[in-house]
Amino acid sequence: MADGIPRREYDLEERTFRFAQSVRAFVRQLPRTLSNIEDVKQLVRASGSVGANYIEANESLGKKDFVMRVKISRKEVKECRYFLRLLNVDAQADVERTRSALVLEATELMNIFGAIVRKCE
């Protein structure tokens, strides 16, 4: 952080790890409704899968394997965005702000992965 401005993380392995950590911290704040419990399971799995697949992409056996795994990361982050939007935050302003920030991060990651795929194809 320089001059109070957070720096954007450019190491995608680290950035996806922090995204998954942030999702896990966020879900601990949610009301325990039946729908939230089910949606949180999906969200937590997908958020971890984003980074795991990107790590596998970086260890890929070739260009085709790399592109496939980046596409999977993009698919998983789209899923995260979907489940984030579904969750009931019980009109808590601070929780809603956190959700909005996570949706924005998911959208940025989705766009980054999409750009990687376009450059490789």
A tleap script that builds the chain and sets N, CA, C and O, in Angstrom:
source leaprc.protein.ff14SB
mol = sequence {
  NMET ALA ASP GLY ILE PRO ARG ARG GLU TYR
  ASP LEU GLU GLU ARG THR PHE ARG PHE ALA
  GLN SER VAL ARG ALA PHE VAL ARG GLN LEU
  PRO ARG THR LEU SER ASN ILE GLU ASP VAL
  LYS GLN LEU VAL ARG ALA SER GLY SER VAL
  GLY ALA ASN TYR ILE GLU ALA ASN GLU SER
  LEU GLY LYS LYS ASP PHE VAL MET ARG VAL
  LYS ILE SER ARG LYS GLU VAL LYS GLU CYS
  ARG TYR PHE LEU ARG LEU LEU ASN VAL ASP
  ALA GLN ALA ASP VAL GLU ARG THR ARG SER
  ALA LEU VAL LEU GLU ALA THR GLU LEU MET
  ASN ILE PHE GLY ALA ILE VAL ARG LYS CYS
  CGLU
}
set mol.1.N position { 0.841 -1.167 0.000 }
set mol.1.CA position { 0.000 0.000 0.000 }
set mol.1.C position { 0.892 1.238 0.000 }
set mol.1.O position { 1.693 1.423 0.916 }
set mol.2.N position { 0.762 2.073 -1.004 }
set mol.2.CA position { 1.544 3.303 -1.108 }
set mol.2.C position { 0.607 4.496 -1.012 }
set mol.2.O position { -0.374 4.581 -1.750 }
set mol.3.N position { 0.905 5.409 -0.111 }
set mol.3.CA position { 0.088 6.614 0.069 }
set mol.3.C position { -1.373 6.296 0.365 }
set mol.3.O position { -2.260 7.045 -0.045 }
set mol.4.N position { -1.636 5.201 1.069 }
set mol.4.CA position { -2.992 4.830 1.420 }
set mol.4.C position { -3.785 4.200 0.288 }
set mol.4.O position { -4.959 3.873 0.463 }
set mol.5.N position { -3.158 4.025 -0.871 }
set mol.5.CA position { -3.839 3.443 -2.016 }
set mol.5.C position { -3.419 1.981 -2.133 }
set mol.5.O position { -2.232 1.687 -2.279 }
set mol.6.N position { -4.391 1.054 -2.069 }
set mol.6.CA position { -4.017 -0.359 -2.202 }
set mol.6.C position { -3.479 -0.647 -3.592 }
set mol.6.O position { -4.024 -0.183 -4.593 }
set mol.7.N position { -2.407 -1.416 -3.638 }
set mol.7.CA position { -1.831 -1.801 -4.934 }
set mol.7.C position { -2.553 -3.020 -5.474 }
set mol.7.O position { -2.919 -3.924 -4.723 }
set mol.8.N position { -2.751 -3.036 -6.769 }
set mol.8.CA position { -3.389 -4.160 -7.432 }
set mol.8.C position { -2.369 -5.284 -7.535 }
set mol.8.O position { -1.230 -5.063 -7.946 }
set mol.9.N position { -2.778 -6.470 -7.166 }
set mol.9.CA position { -1.903 -7.642 -7.196 }
set mol.9.C position { -1.788 -8.151 -8.629 }
set mol.9.O position { -2.798 -8.434 -9.273 }
set mol.10.N position { -0.556 -8.267 -9.130 }
set mol.10.CA position { -0.339 -8.737 -10.499 }
set mol.10.C position { 0.090 -10.196 -10.568 }
set mol.10.O position { 0.092 -10.782 -11.651 }
set mol.11.N position { 0.450 -10.791 -9.449 }
set mol.11.CA position { 0.758 -12.212 -9.391 }
set mol.11.C position { -0.584 -12.943 -9.281 }
set mol.11.O position { -1.201 -12.960 -8.216 }
set mol.12.N position { -1.024 -13.537 -10.374 }
set mol.12.CA position { -2.355 -14.142 -10.382 }
set mol.12.C position { -2.502 -15.318 -9.426 }
set mol.12.O position { -3.593 -15.551 -8.906 }
set mol.13.N position { -1.436 -16.057 -9.187 }
set mol.13.CA position { -1.539 -17.147 -8.207 }
set mol.13.C position { -1.848 -16.571 -6.830 }
set mol.13.O position { -2.705 -17.086 -6.112 }
set mol.14.N position { -1.152 -15.511 -6.470 }
set mol.14.CA position { -1.394 -14.872 -5.171 }
set mol.14.C position { -2.753 -14.186 -5.146 }
set mol.14.O position { -3.473 -14.253 -4.150 }
set mol.15.N position { -3.095 -13.533 -6.235 }
set mol.15.CA position { -4.373 -12.810 -6.287 }
set mol.15.C position { -5.554 -13.773 -6.167 }
set mol.15.O position { -6.523 -13.471 -5.470 }
set mol.16.N position { -5.489 -14.916 -6.829 }
set mol.16.CA position { -6.580 -15.880 -6.731 }
set mol.16.C position { -6.630 -16.514 -5.337 }
set mol.16.O position { -7.704 -16.849 -4.838 }
set mol.17.N position { -5.462 -16.675 -4.721 }
set mol.17.CA position { -5.414 -17.181 -3.344 }
set mol.17.C position { -6.099 -16.199 -2.401 }
set mol.17.O position { -6.900 -16.594 -1.554 }
set mol.18.N position { -5.777 -14.918 -2.553 }
set mol.18.CA position { -6.398 -13.894 -1.698 }
set mol.18.C position { -7.902 -13.795 -1.940 }
set mol.18.O position { -8.674 -13.547 -1.014 }
set mol.19.N position { -8.309 -13.991 -3.188 }
set mol.19.CA position { -9.736 -13.996 -3.492 }
set mol.19.C position { -10.436 -15.118 -2.718 }
set mol.19.O position { -11.469 -14.888 -2.088 }
set mol.20.N position { -9.877 -16.320 -2.765 }
set mol.20.CA position { -10.466 -17.459 -2.046 }
set mol.20.C position { -10.486 -17.197 -0.541 }
set mol.20.O position { -11.463 -17.526 0.132 }
set mol.21.N position { -9.422 -16.610 -0.012 }
set mol.21.CA position { -9.394 -16.265 1.417 }
set mol.21.C position { -10.478 -15.249 1.763 }
set mol.21.O position { -11.154 -15.372 2.784 }
set mol.22.N position { -10.635 -14.250 0.907 }
set mol.22.CA position { -11.639 -13.211 1.149 }
set mol.22.C position { -13.050 -13.785 1.102 }
set mol.22.O position { -13.913 -13.385 1.884 }
set mol.23.N position { -13.284 -14.717 0.193 }
set mol.23.CA position { -14.591 -15.375 0.119 }
set mol.23.C position { -14.860 -16.128 1.419 }
set mol.23.O position { -15.966 -16.066 1.955 }
set mol.24.N position { -13.867 -16.828 1.921 }
set mol.24.CA position { -14.047 -17.587 3.160 }
set mol.24.C position { -14.331 -16.665 4.348 }
set mol.24.O position { -15.152 -16.995 5.204 }
set mol.25.N position { -13.665 -15.525 4.404 }
set mol.25.CA position { -13.935 -14.557 5.477 }
set mol.25.C position { -15.345 -13.970 5.330 }
set mol.25.O position { -16.049 -13.773 6.321 }
set mol.26.N position { -15.742 -13.698 4.105 }
set mol.26.CA position { -17.057 -13.120 3.831 }
set mol.26.C position { -18.187 -14.053 4.265 }
set mol.26.O position { -19.141 -13.614 4.906 }
set mol.27.N position { -18.084 -15.328 3.920 }
set mol.27.CA position { -19.200 -16.241 4.203 }
set mol.27.C position { -19.416 -16.434 5.699 }
set mol.27.O position { -20.510 -16.809 6.121 }
set mol.28.N position { -18.396 -16.186 6.497 }
set mol.28.CA position { -18.566 -16.294 7.952 }
set mol.28.C position { -19.487 -15.203 8.496 }
set mol.28.O position { -19.996 -15.326 9.610 }
set mol.29.N position { -19.707 -14.141 7.725 }
set mol.29.CA position { -20.553 -13.026 8.171 }
set mol.29.C position { -22.020 -13.193 7.778 }
set mol.29.O position { -22.871 -12.417 8.212 }
set mol.30.N position { -22.317 -14.194 6.965 }
set mol.30.CA position { -23.657 -14.326 6.400 }
set mol.30.C position { -24.644 -14.965 7.371 }
set mol.30.O position { -24.260 -15.762 8.227 }
set mol.31.N position { -25.925 -14.605 7.229 }
set mol.31.CA position { -26.951 -15.289 8.014 }
set mol.31.C position { -27.028 -16.762 7.614 }
set mol.31.O position { -26.840 -17.104 6.446 }
set mol.32.N position { -27.302 -17.613 8.568 }
set mol.32.CA position { -27.347 -19.057 8.328 }
set mol.32.C position { -28.748 -19.484 7.886 }
set mol.32.O position { -29.494 -20.094 8.651 }
set mol.33.N position { -29.086 -19.157 6.654 }
set mol.33.CA position { -30.359 -19.617 6.101 }
set mol.33.C position { -30.089 -20.874 5.292 }
set mol.33.O position { -28.947 -21.150 4.926 }
set mol.34.N position { -31.136 -21.634 5.014 }
set mol.34.CA position { -30.976 -22.866 4.251 }
set mol.34.C position { -30.367 -22.583 2.881 }
set mol.34.O position { -29.450 -23.284 2.452 }
set mol.35.N position { -30.871 -21.561 2.195 }
set mol.35.CA position { -30.336 -21.262 0.859 }
set mol.35.C position { -28.887 -20.782 0.945 }
set mol.35.O position { -28.067 -21.164 0.110 }
set mol.36.N position { -28.560 -19.957 1.934 }
set mol.36.CA position { -27.174 -19.503 2.077 }
set mol.36.C position { -26.229 -20.666 2.343 }
set mol.36.O position { -25.131 -20.710 1.789 }
set mol.37.N position { -26.635 -21.591 3.170 }
set mol.37.CA position { -25.775 -22.739 3.487 }
set mol.37.C position { -25.425 -23.505 2.216 }
set mol.37.O position { -24.267 -23.862 2.004 }
set mol.38.N position { -26.421 -23.756 1.371 }
set mol.38.CA position { -26.182 -24.490 0.124 }
set mol.38.C position { -25.357 -23.669 -0.865 }
set mol.38.O position { -24.435 -24.191 -1.491 }
set mol.39.N position { -25.687 -22.390 -1.004 }
set mol.39.CA position { -24.963 -21.533 -1.946 }
set mol.39.C position { -23.518 -21.294 -1.504 }
set mol.39.O position { -22.617 -21.203 -2.338 }
set mol.40.N position { -23.304 -21.194 -0.201 }
set mol.40.CA position { -21.951 -20.994 0.329 }
set mol.40.C position { -21.062 -22.188 0.001 }
set mol.40.O position { -19.888 -22.013 -0.324 }
set mol.41.N position { -21.611 -23.402 0.084 }
set mol.41.CA position { -20.819 -24.591 -0.261 }
set mol.41.C position { -20.289 -24.484 -1.683 }
set mol.41.O position { -19.111 -24.733 -1.937 }
set mol.42.N position { -21.171 -24.111 -2.610 }
set mol.42.CA position { -20.777 -23.966 -4.006 }
set mol.42.C position { -19.764 -22.839 -4.184 }
set mol.42.O position { -18.782 -22.989 -4.911 }
set mol.43.N position { -20.004 -21.726 -3.526 }
set mol.43.CA position { -19.127 -20.566 -3.641 }
set mol.43.C position { -17.725 -20.872 -3.129 }
set mol.43.O position { -16.737 -20.526 -3.778 }
set mol.44.N position { -17.633 -21.511 -1.983 }
set mol.44.CA position { -16.327 -21.829 -1.401 }
set mol.44.C position { -15.562 -22.793 -2.304 }
set mol.44.O position { -14.366 -22.609 -2.529 }
set mol.45.N position { -16.233 -23.811 -2.818 }
set mol.45.CA position { -15.566 -24.753 -3.731 }
set mol.45.C position { -15.057 -24.047 -4.979 }
set mol.45.O position { -13.910 -24.232 -5.385 }
set mol.46.N position { -15.915 -23.240 -5.578 }
set mol.46.CA position { -15.546 -22.559 -6.822 }
set mol.46.C position { -14.412 -21.563 -6.583 }
set mol.46.O position { -13.512 -21.446 -7.415 }
set mol.47.N position { -14.443 -20.845 -5.462 }
set mol.47.CA position { -13.402 -19.837 -5.204 }
set mol.47.C position { -12.031 -20.485 -5.048 }
set mol.47.O position { -11.030 -19.920 -5.490 }
set mol.48.N position { -11.970 -21.649 -4.433 }
set mol.48.CA position { -10.696 -22.362 -4.318 }
set mol.48.C position { -10.246 -22.948 -5.639 }
set mol.48.O position { -9.051 -23.045 -5.917 }
set mol.49.N position { -11.212 -23.335 -6.447 }
set mol.49.CA position { -10.907 -23.947 -7.736 }
set mol.49.C position { -10.326 -22.948 -8.731 }
set mol.49.O position { -9.568 -23.332 -9.622 }
set mol.50.N position { -10.670 -21.680 -8.591 }
set mol.50.CA position { -10.133 -20.648 -9.492 }
set mol.50.C position { -8.610 -20.677 -9.450 }
set mol.50.O position { -7.953 -20.813 -10.482 }
set mol.51.N position { -8.060 -20.548 -8.260 }
set mol.51.CA position { -6.610 -20.520 -8.101 }
set mol.51.C position { -5.951 -21.859 -8.351 }
set mol.51.O position { -4.866 -21.926 -8.927 }
set mol.52.N position { -6.603 -22.924 -7.919 }
set mol.52.CA position { -6.030 -24.258 -8.113 }
set mol.52.C position { -5.858 -24.555 -9.599 }
set mol.52.O position { -4.833 -25.097 -10.012 }
set mol.53.N position { -6.847 -24.204 -10.391 }
set mol.53.CA position { -6.743 -24.445 -11.826 }
set mol.53.C position { -5.720 -23.520 -12.480 }
set mol.53.O position { -5.051 -23.913 -13.436 }
set mol.54.N position { -5.598 -22.300 -11.973 }
set mol.54.CA position { -4.581 -21.405 -12.529 }
set mol.54.C position { -3.174 -21.924 -12.214 }
set mol.54.O position { -2.281 -21.845 -13.057 }
set mol.55.N position { -2.981 -22.448 -11.017 }
set mol.55.CA position { -1.688 -23.049 -10.665 }
set mol.55.C position { -1.400 -24.229 -11.602 }
set mol.55.O position { -0.279 -24.380 -12.088 }
set mol.56.N position { -2.408 -25.055 -11.850 }
set mol.56.CA position { -2.230 -26.176 -12.783 }
set mol.56.C position { -1.922 -25.679 -14.188 }
set mol.56.O position { -1.140 -26.298 -14.909 }
set mol.57.N position { -2.531 -24.564 -14.580 }
set mol.57.CA position { -2.252 -23.991 -15.905 }
set mol.57.C position { -0.776 -23.625 -16.016 }
set mol.57.O position { -0.149 -23.849 -17.051 }
set mol.58.N position { -0.231 -23.063 -14.945 }
set mol.58.CA position { 1.176 -22.672 -14.959 }
set mol.58.C position { 2.124 -23.860 -14.971 }
set mol.58.O position { 3.305 -23.715 -15.288 }
set mol.59.N position { 1.615 -25.021 -14.631 }
set mol.59.CA position { 2.413 -26.248 -14.671 }
set mol.59.C position { 1.985 -27.134 -15.837 }
set mol.59.O position { 2.256 -28.335 -15.843 }
set mol.60.N position { 1.323 -26.545 -16.810 }
set mol.60.CA position { 0.738 -27.310 -17.907 }
set mol.60.C position { 1.787 -28.005 -18.768 }
set mol.60.O position { 2.972 -27.671 -18.748 }
set mol.61.N position { 1.305 -28.974 -19.516 }
set mol.61.CA position { 2.165 -29.771 -20.384 }
set mol.61.C position { 2.315 -29.169 -21.772 }
set mol.61.O position { 3.129 -29.638 -22.568 }
set mol.62.N position { 1.551 -28.153 -22.062 }
set mol.62.CA position { 1.618 -27.515 -23.375 }
set mol.62.C position { 0.609 -26.397 -23.468 }
set mol.62.O position { -0.148 -26.144 -22.530 }
set mol.63.N position { 0.604 -25.733 -24.599 }
set mol.63.CA position { -0.277 -24.579 -24.796 }
set mol.63.C position { -1.753 -24.958 -24.691 }
set mol.63.O position { -2.538 -24.240 -24.071 }
set mol.64.N position { -2.127 -26.078 -25.294 }
set mol.64.CA position { -3.518 -26.518 -25.276 }
set mol.64.C position { -3.992 -26.795 -23.844 }
set mol.64.O position { -5.100 -26.415 -23.468 }
set mol.65.N position { -3.153 -27.452 -23.060 }
set mol.65.CA position { -3.457 -27.739 -21.658 }
set mol.65.C position { -3.566 -26.433 -20.866 }
set mol.65.O position { -4.473 -26.271 -20.050 }
set mol.66.N position { -2.637 -25.505 -21.113 }
set mol.66.CA position { -2.651 -24.210 -20.439 }
set mol.66.C position { -3.975 -23.487 -20.700 }
set mol.66.O position { -4.631 -23.022 -19.768 }
set mol.67.N position { -4.351 -23.398 -21.957 }
set mol.67.CA position { -5.579 -22.683 -22.325 }
set mol.67.C position { -6.798 -23.344 -21.689 }
set mol.67.O position { -7.685 -22.651 -21.191 }
set mol.68.N position { -6.852 -24.666 -21.698 }
set mol.68.CA position { -7.986 -25.367 -21.104 }
set mol.68.C position { -8.112 -25.043 -19.612 }
set mol.68.O position { -9.215 -24.794 -19.125 }
set mol.69.N position { -7.007 -25.044 -18.899 }
set mol.69.CA position { -7.056 -24.793 -17.457 }
set mol.69.C position { -7.387 -23.328 -17.139 }
set mol.69.O position { -8.066 -23.043 -16.153 }
set mol.70.N position { -6.914 -22.418 -17.963 }
set mol.70.CA position { -7.284 -21.007 -17.779 }
set mol.70.C position { -8.781 -20.833 -18.045 }
set mol.70.O position { -9.450 -20.064 -17.355 }
set mol.71.N position { -9.298 -21.538 -19.032 }
set mol.71.CA position { -10.745 -21.495 -19.301 }
set mol.71.C position { -11.535 -22.035 -18.108 }
set mol.71.O position { -12.595 -21.509 -17.768 }
set mol.72.N position { -11.015 -23.078 -17.480 }
set mol.72.CA position { -11.678 -23.625 -16.292 }
set mol.72.C position { -11.648 -22.595 -15.162 }
set mol.72.O position { -12.644 -22.418 -14.461 }
set mol.73.N position { -10.521 -21.920 -14.982 }
set mol.73.CA position { -10.441 -20.868 -13.965 }
set mol.73.C position { -11.481 -19.783 -14.236 }
set mol.73.O position { -12.145 -19.301 -13.319 }
set mol.74.N position { -11.610 -19.409 -15.508 }
set mol.74.CA position { -12.591 -18.382 -15.877 }
set mol.74.C position { -14.009 -18.870 -15.577 }
set mol.74.O position { -14.830 -18.112 -15.061 }
set mol.75.N position { -14.295 -20.111 -15.893 }
set mol.75.CA position { -15.619 -20.685 -15.625 }
set mol.75.C position { -15.912 -20.689 -14.117 }
set mol.75.O position { -17.019 -20.358 -13.694 }
set mol.76.N position { -14.917 -21.063 -13.321 }
set mol.76.CA position { -15.106 -21.118 -11.868 }
set mol.76.C position { -15.323 -19.726 -11.274 }
set mol.76.O position { -16.128 -19.563 -10.357 }
set mol.77.N position { -14.615 -18.730 -11.787 }
set mol.77.CA position { -14.789 -17.378 -11.246 }
set mol.77.C position { -16.145 -16.805 -11.667 }
set mol.77.O position { -16.738 -16.010 -10.937 }
set mol.78.N position { -16.634 -17.206 -12.839 }
set mol.78.CA position { -17.990 -16.806 -13.232 }
set mol.78.C position { -19.012 -17.434 -12.287 }
set mol.78.O position { -20.001 -16.802 -11.913 }
set mol.79.N position { -18.761 -18.679 -11.911 }
set mol.79.CA position { -19.642 -19.351 -10.960 }
set mol.79.C position { -19.618 -18.635 -9.616 }
set mol.79.O position { -20.663 -18.467 -8.987 }
set mol.80.N position { -18.453 -18.218 -9.174 }
set mol.80.CA position { -18.347 -17.467 -7.917 }
set mol.80.C position { -19.203 -16.210 -7.965 }
set mol.80.O position { -19.943 -15.903 -7.031 }
set mol.81.N position { -19.084 -15.496 -9.071 }
set mol.81.CA position { -19.844 -14.255 -9.216 }
set mol.81.C position { -21.350 -14.540 -9.126 }
set mol.81.O position { -22.092 -13.789 -8.494 }
set mol.82.N position { -21.778 -15.596 -9.743 }
set mol.82.CA position { -23.191 -15.987 -9.712 }
set mol.82.C position { -23.655 -16.266 -8.276 }
set mol.82.O position { -24.678 -15.743 -7.835 }
set mol.83.N position { -22.891 -17.094 -7.554 }
set mol.83.CA position { -23.300 -17.438 -6.193 }
set mol.83.C position { -23.176 -16.260 -5.235 }
set mol.83.O position { -23.965 -16.146 -4.297 }
set mol.84.N position { -22.212 -15.393 -5.453 }
set mol.84.CA position { -22.125 -14.183 -4.630 }
set mol.84.C position { -23.397 -13.345 -4.767 }
set mol.84.O position { -23.914 -12.812 -3.785 }
set mol.85.N position { -23.881 -13.242 -5.983 }
set mol.85.CA position { -25.081 -12.452 -6.227 }
set mol.85.C position { -26.322 -13.103 -5.622 }
set mol.85.O position { -27.263 -12.403 -5.249 }
set mol.86.N position { -26.339 -14.426 -5.520 }
set mol.86.CA position { -27.504 -15.139 -4.974 }
set mol.86.C position { -27.631 -15.026 -3.451 }
set mol.86.O position { -28.739 -15.094 -2.919 }
set mol.87.N position { -26.534 -14.857 -2.764 }
set mol.87.CA position { -26.536 -14.923 -1.304 }
set mol.87.C position { -27.384 -13.834 -0.657 }
set mol.87.O position { -27.421 -12.693 -1.119 }
set mol.88.N position { -28.062 -14.213 0.419 }
set mol.88.CA position { -28.863 -13.283 1.209 }
set mol.88.C position { -27.957 -12.650 2.268 }
set mol.88.O position { -27.419 -13.345 3.130 }
set mol.89.N position { -27.794 -11.323 2.194 }
set mol.89.CA position { -26.935 -10.632 3.167 }
set mol.89.C position { -27.753 -9.951 4.255 }
set mol.89.O position { -27.192 -9.259 5.105 }
set mol.90.N position { -29.074 -10.135 4.241 }
set mol.90.CA position { -29.964 -9.609 5.289 }
set mol.90.C position { -29.872 -8.080 5.423 }
set mol.90.O position { -29.948 -7.549 6.531 }
set mol.91.N position { -29.713 -7.396 4.324 }
set mol.91.CA position { -29.684 -5.928 4.282 }
set mol.91.C position { -28.629 -5.314 5.217 }
set mol.91.O position { -28.828 -4.220 5.744 }
set mol.92.N position { -27.526 -6.013 5.416 }
set mol.92.CA position { -26.423 -5.478 6.228 }
set mol.92.C position { -25.491 -4.716 5.289 }
set mol.92.O position { -24.871 -5.307 4.405 }
set mol.93.N position { -25.396 -3.407 5.486 }
set mol.93.CA position { -24.656 -2.542 4.564 }
set mol.93.C position { -23.188 -2.946 4.441 }
set mol.93.O position { -22.648 -2.967 3.335 }
set mol.94.N position { -22.535 -3.266 5.555 }
set mol.94.CA position { -21.115 -3.624 5.490 }
set mol.94.C position { -20.900 -4.953 4.759 }
set mol.94.O position { -19.925 -5.116 4.024 }
set mol.95.N position { -21.814 -5.893 4.968 }
set mol.95.CA position { -21.717 -7.188 4.287 }
set mol.95.C position { -22.008 -6.996 2.793 }
set mol.95.O position { -21.378 -7.631 1.947 }
set mol.96.N position { -22.951 -6.129 2.481 }
set mol.96.CA position { -23.267 -5.841 1.073 }
set mol.96.C position { -22.082 -5.190 0.372 }
set mol.96.O position { -21.814 -5.491 -0.791 }
set mol.97.N position { -21.370 -4.303 1.058 }
set mol.97.CA position { -20.167 -3.678 0.482 }
set mol.97.C position { -19.096 -4.727 0.200 }
set mol.97.O position { -18.437 -4.689 -0.840 }
set mol.98.N position { -18.929 -5.652 1.123 }
set mol.98.CA position { -17.944 -6.725 0.925 }
set mol.98.C position { -18.342 -7.587 -0.263 }
set mol.98.O position { -17.503 -7.950 -1.088 }
set mol.99.N position { -19.633 -7.914 -0.343 }
set mol.99.CA position { -20.093 -8.710 -1.481 }
set mol.99.C position { -19.825 -7.975 -2.791 }
set mol.99.O position { -19.345 -8.579 -3.751 }
set mol.100.N position { -20.126 -6.693 -2.839 }
set mol.100.CA position { -19.904 -5.908 -4.061 }
set mol.100.C position { -18.436 -5.901 -4.455 }
set mol.100.O position { -18.107 -6.000 -5.637 }
set mol.101.N position { -17.553 -5.783 -3.468 }
set mol.101.CA position { -16.110 -5.806 -3.745 }
set mol.101.C position { -15.685 -7.169 -4.292 }
set mol.101.O position { -14.853 -7.244 -5.196 }
set mol.102.N position { -16.252 -8.241 -3.747 }
set mol.102.CA position { -15.925 -9.587 -4.234 }
set mol.102.C position { -16.476 -9.823 -5.640 }
set mol.102.O position { -15.825 -10.471 -6.459 }
set mol.103.N position { -17.655 -9.308 -5.921 }
set mol.103.CA position { -18.214 -9.429 -7.276 }
set mol.103.C position { -17.328 -8.667 -8.254 }
set mol.103.O position { -17.067 -9.150 -9.356 }
set mol.104.N position { -16.865 -7.488 -7.865 }
set mol.104.CA position { -15.976 -6.705 -8.718 }
set mol.104.C position { -14.666 -7.455 -8.964 }
set mol.104.O position { -14.189 -7.507 -10.098 }
set mol.105.N position { -14.084 -8.030 -7.920 }
set mol.105.CA position { -12.841 -8.794 -8.071 }
set mol.105.C position { -13.065 -10.008 -8.968 }
set mol.105.O position { -12.224 -10.317 -9.812 }
set mol.106.N position { -14.187 -10.693 -8.792 }
set mol.106.CA position { -14.505 -11.842 -9.638 }
set mol.106.C position { -14.620 -11.409 -11.101 }
set mol.106.O position { -14.143 -12.103 -11.998 }
set mol.107.N position { -15.246 -10.278 -11.331 }
set mol.107.CA position { -15.396 -9.768 -12.693 }
set mol.107.C position { -14.033 -9.431 -13.290 }
set mol.107.O position { -13.770 -9.736 -14.453 }
set mol.108.N position { -13.165 -8.800 -12.494 }
set mol.108.CA position { -11.820 -8.472 -12.984 }
set mol.108.C position { -11.028 -9.738 -13.299 }
set mol.108.O position { -10.358 -9.806 -14.330 }
set mol.109.N position { -11.096 -10.732 -12.430 }
set mol.109.CA position { -10.398 -11.997 -12.685 }
set mol.109.C position { -10.952 -12.673 -13.936 }
set mol.109.O position { -10.196 -13.212 -14.745 }
set mol.110.N position { -12.259 -12.643 -14.089 }
set mol.110.CA position { -12.882 -13.230 -15.279 }
set mol.110.C position { -12.353 -12.540 -16.541 }
set mol.110.O position { -12.041 -13.205 -17.529 }
set mol.111.N position { -12.254 -11.227 -16.506 }
set mol.111.CA position { -11.752 -10.476 -17.660 }
set mol.111.C position { -10.279 -10.773 -17.929 }
set mol.111.O position { -9.865 -10.869 -19.085 }
set mol.112.N position { -9.494 -10.919 -16.872 }
set mol.112.CA position { -8.067 -11.247 -17.031 }
set mol.112.C position { -7.911 -12.621 -17.673 }
set mol.112.O position { -7.144 -12.784 -18.622 }
set mol.113.N position { -8.642 -13.608 -17.154 }
set mol.113.CA position { -8.551 -14.952 -17.722 }
set mol.113.C position { -9.038 -14.971 -19.166 }
set mol.113.O position { -8.473 -15.672 -20.006 }
set mol.114.N position { -10.082 -14.205 -19.455 }
set mol.114.CA position { -10.577 -14.113 -20.821 }
set mol.114.C position { -9.535 -13.525 -21.757 }
set mol.114.O position { -9.376 -13.990 -22.885 }
set mol.115.N position { -8.821 -12.499 -21.291 }
set mol.115.CA position { -7.773 -11.880 -22.113 }
set mol.115.C position { -6.625 -12.856 -22.355 }
set mol.115.O position { -6.067 -12.897 -23.451 }
set mol.116.N position { -6.270 -13.642 -21.338 }
set mol.116.CA position { -5.209 -14.643 -21.491 }
set mol.116.C position { -5.606 -15.650 -22.562 }
set mol.116.O position { -4.802 -15.996 -23.427 }
set mol.117.N position { -6.839 -16.113 -22.501 }
set mol.117.CA position { -7.316 -17.105 -23.480 }
set mol.117.C position { -7.285 -16.509 -24.879 }
set mol.117.O position { -6.828 -17.158 -25.820 }
set mol.118.N position { -7.769 -15.276 -25.026 }
set mol.118.CA position { -7.781 -14.640 -26.360 }
set mol.118.C position { -6.381 -14.479 -26.936 }
set mol.118.O position { -6.174 -14.646 -28.138 }
set mol.119.N position { -5.418 -14.154 -26.073 }
set mol.119.CA position { -4.033 -13.994 -26.544 }
set mol.119.C position { -3.412 -15.322 -26.962 }
set mol.119.O position { -2.537 -15.359 -27.828 }
set mol.120.N position { -3.860 -16.400 -26.354 }
set mol.120.CA position { -3.266 -17.713 -26.621 }
set mol.120.C position { -3.915 -18.427 -27.802 }
set mol.120.O position { -3.320 -19.341 -28.373 }
set mol.121.N position { -5.096 -18.031 -28.165 }
set mol.121.CA position { -5.804 -18.757 -29.243 }
set mol.121.C position { -5.582 -18.113 -30.586 }
set mol.121.O position { -6.102 -18.592 -31.594 }
savepdb mol mol.pdb
quit
